[in-house]
Amino acid sequence: MFQSSCIVVFLILTSFFPFGFGNFLNLTLPGQHPDPEAVALEVNRKVNASLSIFQSRRKMLSYTSSDQSSCQTGNPIDDCWRCDRSWQLNRQRLADCAIGFGQYALGGKGGRYYVVTSSSDPDPVNPPPGTLRYGVIQEEPLWIVFSANMEIKLSEELIFNSHKTLDGRGVNVHITGGGCITLQYISNVIIHNIHVHHCYQSGDTNVRSSPSHFGYRGKSDGDGISIFGSRDIWIDHCSLSNCKDGLIDVVMGSTGITISNNHFSHHNEVMLLGHSDDYLPDSGMQVTISFNHFGKKLIQRMPRCRRGYIHVVNNDFTRWEMYAIGGSGNPTINSQGNRYIAPFDPFAKEVTKRVDTEEGKWRNWNWRSEGDVMANGAYFVASGDEVEVKYEKAYSVEPKSADFIDQITLNAGVLIHRGSNSGKWTAATNNDTESAGDDGGGEDLVAISGDSDDDYGGDEASRSSTIYPNFSLLFNFLMALLALL
């Protein structure tokens, strides 16, 4: 019986994988890049190019003017769009600015604009037009903007459909409450310039995931942003804190993710990458973590990795209480050009932690530190056989010194317009270039999410969905079937 069952499973697998069963055993995910070291190399090239322009312009201005202000920051993502003083006339340009593994995230590029005019969330099954929930469940690509500052307190998980951008530039948008953001079995999502905080568990009720489907949802974990079986996702310039579980979780075969320019604070388990040590599809997980500021009152998981390839580049780790980067299940961790400032606790100086794993098992894991700055006694325990050979290509362009971290991460977190309201969405600023004028350039957006103790004054309260490829359900079904044999 066992032999015949294996034959049946083999025939099913080969029928759905025309490129061969061997590729299936490699657990290649849709959206997984075949050469992750090349992606890391390209990130470093873009950072170096932006920093070179920044330094050249600063030197030139020192000779020509006492005003040394410039839109060039040395941050390749920001320099891509913020130097356009009329960025609000071409908001979808942002979709061309991602780097790293999430660089192919289009969001709602090419789609129409959807304006959120109401901060309410009255009905998770039948959301009214004008609400955020109504916009994110639509089938078509949408570039979602906001008519005014608002706090959206969710009643249940906010379940996205594919090809959506949340663009909070020019306004101050907070998402709190039940859930909060769930990206499950979808692709091509950009979340930009949004506060996400005080998210708590919800569920045991029906929630709509598309115009044609709603279903029963069990109890959620209370993550700020949960990425589940999804690909091509970019989270940029958000501020996250104070959630029930993780601030960002990337699990269950997700890949093609970039988490950049965010500000994290006031949380225990900050970021989880990978479902479990035994979940083999997460071996194809690829995540870029770049230009983020890890700030006050953070304890651990910045990130905590299970399997996959994680590129941690040019981040500012100013606080942790237990450790910064942890992992199990043999993840590859490529740490480049970060600044690690250890706490004063003499027993928490180590940046890294191999979770529940003996040294005899982890000494061959590929964990590498290159160009990092270790401050206040911080130290990174590297590991891996033949690391120099394996990473030779990735390091052929050396990462810039972390001495530039203050400049690169200067505007991490949510950006708010410091002048008039011309950065805020209006029909005029996106359809009438004459009436928009020349005010409101990207350089007038400033970060407001520093290391204050402000917890936003919120209350900290005690899955059927859309599917981007049929492959995801099939893959999980077959994995479960194999486990039973």
Sequence and secondary structure as in RCSB ss.txt:
>XXXX:A:sequence
MFQSSCIVVFLILTSFFPFGFGNFLNLTLPGQHPDPEAVALEVNRKVNASLSIFQSRRKMLSYTSSDQSSCQTGN
PIDDCWRCDRSWQLNRQRLADCAIGFGQYALGGKGGRYYVVTSSSDPDPVNPPPGTLRYGVIQEEPLWIVFSANM
EIKLSEELIFNSHKTLDGRGVNVHITGGGCITLQYISNVIIHNIHVHHCYQSGDTNVRSSPSHFGYRGKSDGDGI
SIFGSRDIWIDHCSLSNCKDGLIDVVMGSTGITISNNHFSHHNEVMLLGHSDDYLPDSGMQVTISFNHFGKKLIQ
RMPRCRRGYIHVVNNDFTRWEMYAIGGSGNPTINSQGNRYIAPFDPFAKEVTKRVDTEEGKWRNWNWRSEGDVMA
NGAYFVASGDEVEVKYEKAYSVEPKSADFIDQITLNAGVLIHRGSNSGKWTAATNNDTESAGDDGGGEDLVAISG
DSDDDYGGDEASRSSTIYPNFSLLFNFLMALLALL
>XXXX:A:secstr
 HHHHHHHHHHHHHHH TT HHHHHTT  TT  S HHHHHHHHHHHHHHHHHHHHHHHHHHHHH S    S  S 
HHHHHHTT TTGGG GGGGGG   GGGTT  TTTTSEEEEE       SSS  TTSHHHHHT SS EEEEESS E
EEEESS EE  SSEEEE TTS EEEEEES EEEES EEEEEES EEEEEE   SEEEEEETTEEEEE      SE
EEES EEEEEES EEE  SS SEEEESS EEEEEES EEESEEE EEESS TT GGGGG EEEEES EE TTEEE
 SSEEESSEEEEES EE   SS SEEEES  EEEEES EEE  S TT  BSEEETT  HHHHTTS EEEES EEE
TT B   B TTHHHHTTTTTSS    GGGHHHHTTT S EEESS STTS  HHHHH HHHHTT   GGGEEE   
S    TT          S HHHHHHHHHHHHHHH 
